[in-house]
Amino acid sequence: MAQPSFWLRCEKKEFERRAALTPTTSKQLIDAGFKIYVERDEQRIFDDAEYEAVGCELVENNSWPSAPTHIPIIGLKELPASDAPLPHTHIQFAHCYKQQAGWSSVLARFHRGGGTLYDLEFLADASGRRVAAFGFHAGFAGAAAGALAHAVQKKGGKLGKLEPYENEAAMVSDVKAKLGGSGKGVKALVIGALGRCGRGAVDLFRKIGLDEDDIVKWDMDETAKGGPFQEILDVDIFVNCIYLTSRIPFFVTKDQIDADGASRRLSVVVDVSCDTTNPNNPIPIYSINTTFSEPTVPVPVEKGNPPMSVISIDHLPTLLPREASEQFSADLLPSLLAFPDRQSARVWTDAEKLFREKLGEAVKAENL
Ligand SMILES: NC(=O)c1ccc[n+]([C@@H]2O[C@H](COP(=O)([O-])OP(=O)(O)OC[C@H]3O[C@@H](n4cnc5c(N)ncnc54)[C@H](O)[C@@H]3O)[C@@H](O)[C@H]2O)c1
């Protein structure tokens, strides 16, 4: 039997510095008998040398199309658009199972090449929970961006471009410095606090020095009474981290903000959930996704009232590429170790079944 292997491809999406395999998880796979090929990639947060030092074999950037077809290719984001057939097995986020734009042409490439897609978004444990997700660091980074915006806004300014941080410690110390040394005195409310993103947001607020009593943590029980909630207007930063599944009463509205007038405390809303264009968005006070270049969108307020802004960036973990990759990859590792048994290991057989279903739909849609 051939030695089990993975081929870590480079990421071609702009600003994407994260990696599906890190030097840490590559070493664990190598120790378990795997061979790991790593494409050289200057964009990745981890240096090529870090992979080489743990025993990975470095290969040329973007050389996976000529890799032997029995080696599974692992990456994070979508492959660059192309019509080229895909003969390999790919493990990645492909964003083509929910009828997203271009979904059937992506799957048609697998049909033509005979390859298989295991979509990372749909690798789930026996209870249906995703085995690996980036939520924690989305919440962590979102809360940090919220604190930065609050600090600047207090001085009458507007938050400028955000750049990925080298590591978590650098982010925490930058946020503390911008808040004058500590976040003590700032008050925040996190809704969805028991989830992945919510736990990350709470963790950031603790690390920048908010008092525990000033980190208000809400989940299903607290919102059951139905919004809108005055409590949101009575904190400095509100971070929404819920997983929205249906229409629920609004959490906060424009009328409510206007009615609170000059006494409003709320200055920044971070919508980590980012259900921006979803008709059920419980925060109907903004309508665009913001970006690292323009992180905030102002909420128009009446003259004399304090300023207010919303952060609605939909790729927040990119701000913390090292830790986000380490956590995601560590969570994925048990499934990767089981990959040689993918014909019988449930996490992989389920993912392949879903792929076959979607492939069938694409074949029909594309008249193949
Ligand atoms: N902006 C980004 O970069 C980014 C990155 C990752 C995830 N997300 C998004 O963040 C959201 C949350 O993801 P997650 O992985 O943390 O989900 P999760 O399932 O781990 O957590 C969601 C939490 O929300 C709670 N919740 C759901 N409805 C609620 C309500 N009405 N009131 C109060 N609490 C409620 C749940 O009980 C749960 O604790 C998802 O929409 C996800 O797509 C955004």
The ligand as a MOL file (V3000), in Angstrom:
LIG
                    3D

  0  0  0     0  0            999 V3000
M  V30 BEGIN CTAB
M  V30 COUNTS 44 48 0 0 0
M  V30 BEGIN ATOM
M  V30 1 N -17.5940 37.0190 10.3060 0
M  V30 2 C -16.8210 35.9680 10.2050 0
M  V30 3 O -15.6610 36.0490 9.7750 0
M  V30 4 C -17.3360 34.6180 10.6490 0
M  V30 5 C -16.4510 33.5490 10.7910 0
M  V30 6 C -16.9520 32.3320 11.2900 0
M  V30 7 C -18.3110 32.2070 11.5540 0
M  V30 8 N -19.1500 33.2630 11.3460 0 CHG=1
M  V30 9 C -20.5910 33.1690 11.5950 0
M  V30 10 O -20.8520 33.3410 12.9770 0
M  V30 11 C -22.0850 32.6940 13.3160 0
M  V30 12 C -21.9030 31.8580 14.5600 0
M  V30 13 O -21.0200 30.7750 14.2870 0
M  V30 14 P -20.5520 29.7720 15.4330 0
M  V30 15 O -19.6070 28.7940 14.8300 0
M  V30 16 O -20.1090 30.5330 16.6350 0 CHG=-1
M  V30 17 O -21.9330 29.0580 15.7610 0
M  V30 18 P -22.2890 28.2030 17.0440 0
M  V30 19 O -23.3900 27.3120 16.6250 0
M  V30 20 O -21.0470 27.6190 17.6630 0
M  V30 21 O -22.8260 29.2930 18.0900 0
M  V30 22 C -23.9890 30.0430 17.9020 0
M  V30 23 C -24.5580 30.4170 19.2610 0
M  V30 24 O -25.6640 31.2870 19.0270 0
M  V30 25 C -26.6860 30.9490 19.9340 0
M  V30 26 N -27.9520 31.4660 19.4130 0
M  V30 27 C -28.6130 31.0940 18.2880 0
M  V30 28 N -29.7340 31.8220 18.1530 0
M  V30 29 C -29.7770 32.6870 19.2170 0
M  V30 30 C -30.6870 33.6820 19.6320 0
M  V30 31 N -31.8120 33.9350 18.9450 0
M  V30 32 N -30.4240 34.3410 20.7850 0
M  V30 33 C -29.2950 34.0820 21.4780 0
M  V30 34 N -28.3920 33.1470 21.1400 0
M  V30 35 C -28.6380 32.4560 20.0020 0
M  V30 36 C -26.6260 29.4390 20.0170 0
M  V30 37 O -27.2720 28.9440 21.1820 0
M  V30 38 C -25.1020 29.2200 20.0490 0
M  V30 39 O -24.6080 29.2510 21.3750 0
M  V30 40 C -22.4760 31.9040 12.0700 0
M  V30 41 O -23.4580 32.6310 11.3790 0
M  V30 42 C -21.2070 31.8410 11.2670 0
M  V30 43 O -21.4590 31.7380 9.8620 0
M  V30 44 C -18.6810 34.4620 10.9140 0
M  V30 END ATOM
M  V30 BEGIN BOND
M  V30 1 1 1 2
M  V30 2 2 2 3
M  V30 3 1 2 4
M  V30 4 1 4 5
M  V30 5 2 4 44
M  V30 6 2 5 6
M  V30 7 1 6 7
M  V30 8 2 7 8
M  V30 9 1 8 9
M  V30 10 1 8 44
M  V30 11 1 9 10
M  V30 12 1 9 42
M  V30 13 1 10 11
M  V30 14 1 11 12
M  V30 15 1 11 40
M  V30 16 1 12 13
M  V30 17 1 13 14
M  V30 18 2 14 15
M  V30 19 1 14 16
M  V30 20 1 14 17
M  V30 21 1 17 18
M  V30 22 2 18 19
M  V30 23 1 18 20
M  V30 24 1 18 21
M  V30 25 1 21 22
M  V30 26 1 22 23
M  V30 27 1 23 24
M  V30 28 1 23 38
M  V30 29 1 24 25
M  V30 30 1 25 26
M  V30 31 1 25 36
M  V30 32 1 26 27
M  V30 33 1 26 35
M  V30 34 2 27 28
M  V30 35 1 28 29
M  V30 36 1 29 30
M  V30 37 2 29 35
M  V30 38 1 30 31
M  V30 39 2 30 32
M  V30 40 1 32 33
M  V30 41 2 33 34
M  V30 42 1 34 35
M  V30 43 1 36 37
M  V30 44 1 36 38
M  V30 45 1 38 39
M  V30 46 1 40 41
M  V30 47 1 40 42
M  V30 48 1 42 43
M  V30 END BOND
M  V30 END CTAB
M  END
